[in-house]
Amino acid sequence: MTKIKLLVAAVCLLVAVNLFMMWQLAKPPRFNGPENQKIIIEKLGLDANQVAQYDQLVGAHKRNIRMYDDSMKALKKELYTKSLIASDTVSAEAIIQQITEVQQSIEWLHYRHFEAIRALCRPDQLSAFDALAIDLASMFNPRQPMPKGPRP
């Protein structure tokens, strides 16, 4: 009887571990800033001076993104609390337009950030940047894992 209880406990533990692993795999990958920064530094082969400049760019970029994210959160809160409750579609339309403008500003900020990183590169690093540019969208998209392995 003891062996049966031990076997049942082991099976339950294995099922729990399997469920946990499936849950972990189902979650979208999260942005991993330090890892992505390390990848960019390595792929571009940045020297110490370039890394220092890159770190400054990243810090400024994060501050700017945080500002836009705060604006986006405030606008969405206003949209779903005030406009939706009041059934005010005119107000909702104006807020959605503001959200669109903030999102557009965010995308331009990202674009200019990577232009600045490209400007840090020496001429011999530009081909590495161009190769990296292909992977940028997947590196920073929480819904898409970064491609692994060599390109076909």
One Martini backbone bead per residue (centre of mass of N, CA, C, O) as a GRO file, in nm:
protein
  152
    1MET     BB    1   0.055   0.064  -0.018
    2THR     BB    2   0.301   0.262  -0.011
    3LYS     BB    3   0.380   0.241  -0.309
    4ILE     BB    4   0.121   0.362  -0.421
    5LYS     BB    5   0.141   0.638  -0.283
    6LEU     BB    6   0.413   0.710  -0.409
    7LEU     BB    7   0.320   0.691  -0.704
    8VAL     BB    8   0.097   0.903  -0.688
    9ALA     BB    9   0.278   1.136  -0.597
   10ALA     BB   10   0.467   1.133  -0.843
   11VAL     BB   11   0.250   1.183  -1.057
   12CYS     BB   12   0.148   1.451  -0.943
   13LEU     BB   13   0.418   1.598  -0.966
   14LEU     BB   14   0.454   1.565  -1.274
   15VAL     BB   15   0.196   1.710  -1.354
   16ALA     BB   16   0.264   1.979  -1.220
   17VAL     BB   17   0.522   2.032  -1.380
   18ASN     BB   18   0.393   2.025  -1.660
   19LEU     BB   19   0.193   2.257  -1.617
   20PHE     BB   20   0.402   2.471  -1.552
   21MET     BB   21   0.559   2.453  -1.820
   22MET     BB   22   0.322   2.521  -2.005
   23TRP     BB   23   0.269   2.798  -1.881
   24GLN     BB   24   0.548   2.920  -1.945
   25LEU     BB   25   0.529   2.877  -2.261
   26ALA     BB   26   0.258   3.049  -2.304
   27LYS     BB   27   0.403   3.285  -2.235
   28PRO     BB   28   0.513   3.571  -2.318
   29PRO     BB   29   0.783   3.720  -2.385
   30ARG     BB   30   1.002   3.927  -2.229
   31PHE     BB   31   1.162   4.202  -2.202
   32ASN     BB   32   1.532   4.204  -2.216
   33GLY     BB   33   1.732   4.450  -2.192
   34PRO     BB   34   2.021   4.352  -2.107
   35GLU     BB   35   2.033   4.129  -2.320
   36ASN     BB   36   1.991   4.306  -2.571
   37GLN     BB   37   2.229   4.492  -2.520
   38LYS     BB   38   2.444   4.272  -2.537
   39ILE     BB   39   2.382   4.183  -2.823
   40ILE     BB   40   2.440   4.452  -2.961
   41ILE     BB   41   2.730   4.487  -2.869
   42GLU     BB   42   2.836   4.220  -2.991
   43LYS     BB   43   2.737   4.242  -3.291
   44LEU     BB   44   2.892   4.529  -3.329
   45GLY     BB   45   3.162   4.565  -3.171
   46LEU     BB   46   3.193   4.753  -2.935
   47ASP     BB   47   3.359   4.980  -2.780
   48ALA     BB   48   3.402   5.150  -2.492
   49ASN     BB   49   3.306   5.423  -2.602
   50GLN     BB   50   3.048   5.317  -2.739
   51VAL     BB   51   2.920   5.197  -2.485
   52ALA     BB   52   2.890   5.464  -2.334
   53GLN     BB   53   2.708   5.595  -2.549
   54TYR     BB   54   2.493   5.376  -2.551
   55ASP     BB   55   2.407   5.403  -2.254
   56GLN     BB   56   2.303   5.692  -2.288
   57LEU     BB   57   2.090   5.631  -2.500
   58VAL     BB   58   1.928   5.427  -2.332
   59GLY     BB   59   1.855   5.611  -2.096
   60ALA     BB   60   1.702   5.824  -2.262
   61HIS     BB   61   1.502   5.630  -2.390
   62LYS     BB   62   1.368   5.527  -2.131
   63ARG     BB   63   1.262   5.800  -2.034
   64ASN     BB   64   1.086   5.860  -2.285
   65ILE     BB   65   0.912   5.606  -2.274
   66ARG     BB   66   0.796   5.650  -1.993
   67MET     BB   67   0.644   5.905  -2.067
   68TYR     BB   68   0.463   5.776  -2.284
   69ASP     BB   69   0.343   5.555  -2.106
   70ASP     BB   70   0.204   5.746  -1.910
   71SER     BB   71   0.022   5.878  -2.121
   72MET     BB   72  -0.117   5.620  -2.213
   73LYS     BB   73  -0.242   5.540  -1.942
   74ALA     BB   74  -0.408   5.798  -1.901
   75LEU     BB   75  -0.577   5.775  -2.160
   76LYS     BB   76  -0.699   5.494  -2.104
   77LYS     BB   77  -0.833   5.567  -1.842
   78GLU     BB   78  -1.015   5.786  -1.963
   79LEU     BB   79  -1.156   5.610  -2.169
   80TYR     BB   80  -1.267   5.377  -1.959
   81THR     BB   81  -1.397   5.573  -1.741
   82LYS     BB   82  -1.534   5.821  -1.880
   83SER     BB   83  -1.638   5.757  -2.172
   84LEU     BB   84  -1.774   5.482  -2.122
   85ILE     BB   85  -1.962   5.559  -1.890
   86ALA     BB   86  -2.083   5.814  -2.064
   87SER     BB   87  -2.112   5.745  -2.367
   88ASP     BB   88  -1.867   5.919  -2.518
   89THR     BB   89  -1.772   5.911  -2.844
   90VAL     BB   90  -1.632   6.181  -2.891
   91SER     BB   91  -1.425   6.154  -2.667
   92ALA     BB   92  -1.314   5.881  -2.752
   93GLU     BB   93  -1.208   5.969  -3.027
   94ALA     BB   94  -1.005   6.176  -2.917
   95ILE     BB   95  -0.842   5.980  -2.742
   96ILE     BB   96  -0.764   5.781  -2.966
   97GLN     BB   97  -0.604   5.992  -3.122
   98GLN     BB   98  -0.398   6.041  -2.897
   99ILE     BB   99  -0.293   5.752  -2.883
  100THR     BB  100  -0.193   5.745  -3.173
  101GLU     BB  101   0.015   5.974  -3.139
  102VAL     BB  102   0.182   5.840  -2.919
  103GLN     BB  103   0.254   5.584  -3.078
  104GLN     BB  104   0.396   5.733  -3.303
  105SER     BB  105   0.612   5.861  -3.120
  106ILE     BB  106   0.734   5.596  -3.025
  107GLU     BB  107   0.826   5.493  -3.302
  108TRP     BB  108   1.010   5.736  -3.363
  109LEU     BB  109   1.190   5.699  -3.117
  110HIS     BB  110   1.298   5.424  -3.195
  111TYR     BB  111   1.413   5.500  -3.468
  112ARG     BB  112   1.609   5.723  -3.364
  113HIS     BB  113   1.767   5.541  -3.177
  114PHE     BB  114   1.881   5.357  -3.409
  115GLU     BB  115   2.015   5.582  -3.560
  116ALA     BB  116   2.213   5.654  -3.329
  117ILE     BB  117   2.349   5.380  -3.323
  118ARG     BB  118   2.447   5.385  -3.615
  119ALA     BB  119   2.623   5.647  -3.569
  120LEU     BB  120   2.832   5.494  -3.378
  121CYS     BB  121   2.932   5.349  -3.610
  122ARG     BB  122   3.157   5.221  -3.791
  123PRO     BB  123   3.208   5.130  -4.110
  124ASP     BB  124   3.276   4.822  -4.021
  125GLN     BB  125   2.975   4.803  -3.859
  126LEU     BB  126   2.733   4.842  -4.062
  127SER     BB  127   2.677   4.549  -4.150
  128ALA     BB  128   2.597   4.454  -3.865
  129PHE     BB  129   2.362   4.648  -3.832
  130ASP     BB  130   2.197   4.557  -4.077
  131ALA     BB  131   2.160   4.269  -3.967
  132LEU     BB  132   2.025   4.357  -3.699
  133ALA     BB  133   1.775   4.512  -3.810
  134ILE     BB  134   1.613   4.255  -3.881
  135ASP     BB  135   1.587   4.173  -3.553
  136LEU     BB  136   1.456   4.409  -3.389
  137ALA     BB  137   1.153   4.344  -3.381
  138SER     BB  138   1.189   4.067  -3.225
  139MET     BB  139   1.348   4.174  -2.975
  140PHE     BB  140   1.095   4.399  -2.897
  141ASN     BB  141   0.874   4.176  -2.920
  142PRO     BB  142   0.663   4.010  -2.694
  143ARG     BB  143   0.530   3.802  -2.927
  144GLN     BB  144   0.827   3.752  -3.043
  145PRO     BB  145   1.070   3.558  -3.102
  146MET     BB  146   1.388   3.535  -3.149
  147PRO     BB  147   1.581   3.446  -3.381
  148LYS     BB  148   1.755   3.143  -3.447
  149GLY     BB  149   2.024   3.128  -3.598
  150PRO     BB  150   2.082   3.107  -3.912
  151ARG     BB  151   2.032   3.230  -4.208
  152PRO     BB  152   1.924   3.125  -4.524
   0.00000   0.00000   0.00000
